[in-house]
Amino acid sequence: MNVGRPSVVAQERLTLSVLSLLFLVSAGACRGAEQPADSLSLVVEWGLDFAYHEEYEDAMEMFRQAERFDPGGPASPFFQAGLLEMRMVDYGTDDGEEEFMALIGETIRRASGQLKDDPENAWSHFFLGSAYGYRATHQVRKARYLSAFRDGMRAIGSLGRAVECDSTLYDAYLGLGGYHYLKTKLARFLTWLPFVPDDRERGMEEVRLAMERGKYARIAAQDALIWFLVEEQRHEEAVALVSDLVAAYPDSRTFAWSSARVMEAKEDWQRAEQAWRRLLELILEDEKASSSLNLVTCRYGLAEALYELERYDEALEECRAVLILARNPDPDKRFAQIIEQAWDLLRRTEEKIAEIGTGEKLVGER
């Protein structure tokens, strides 16, 4: 991925998409009300493809164009909000949070308005519930667990109504499954709650249904299921799913992160090293993705893999690289935690090097 100027391939894909959009606008005017709905689906699918390739400006343009096929509807602000959350996670930044919250609010307003006119509109319930779900996911990332739980409750109600109205709206099962799985995890932080049943398996099966039969949610559901499988230590299943995503999107940092974490959790240190190196390469290709948090996380993961492979000199080099990055701290509390872990790994690595006499022990204070 080139920095600053999109690649020739990206430019060609965007040009083709815009030209096709112009055709669809004309076709919709000629062929009646049925066509814009089909066009909306096509625009969203193009936008999602750009998003999974992390071509964010092109993806945002597609999602803005969705307004032309669903004027006043919730689709355009919803997918724009989802893209901003994806970009914030990718870049390791909160830049865009205010706009994200505004777009979520607009999605909720539009979907709620539609439901006043048509209480049985399954897609309106879907967008309403998914908007709450997006916001809940963001709140979890920011460690705002009470707010996340409240939004999760709203999400589950609306998504449940969506599948009651249309049992074939399989995209809704991504949010339902995510909620059923995560509420068990969140319950440990909300100790004042009454007994919360363990719905992790139910949640994973619902996410799998969205992955296998959803319209827009297939890729997102596959990535979510990978993380749930890792949490459950079902590593072989996670490896199979993440390998498919990496093969389909070889230049995606999003799925490179998933791959590195899966191999690390499985303690497949050879493949973990390869995954962390590939991720580091992708991060360094994009200046916006090269945040201090992303770099220390990636280099620490690489150092840990090298340590486990008993390649101590290389591990020491990566630890030093992490500690150099500490001079440009990130306010995210995870940054300080990783720096502490890097100091600990450096000490352990020095001890190993001293034991086997293969290198020079680093001497110095912080």
Order of alpha helices (4+ residues) and beta strands (2+ residues): alpha-alpha-alpha-alpha-alpha-alpha-alpha-alpha-alpha-alpha-alpha-alpha-alpha-alpha-alpha-alpha
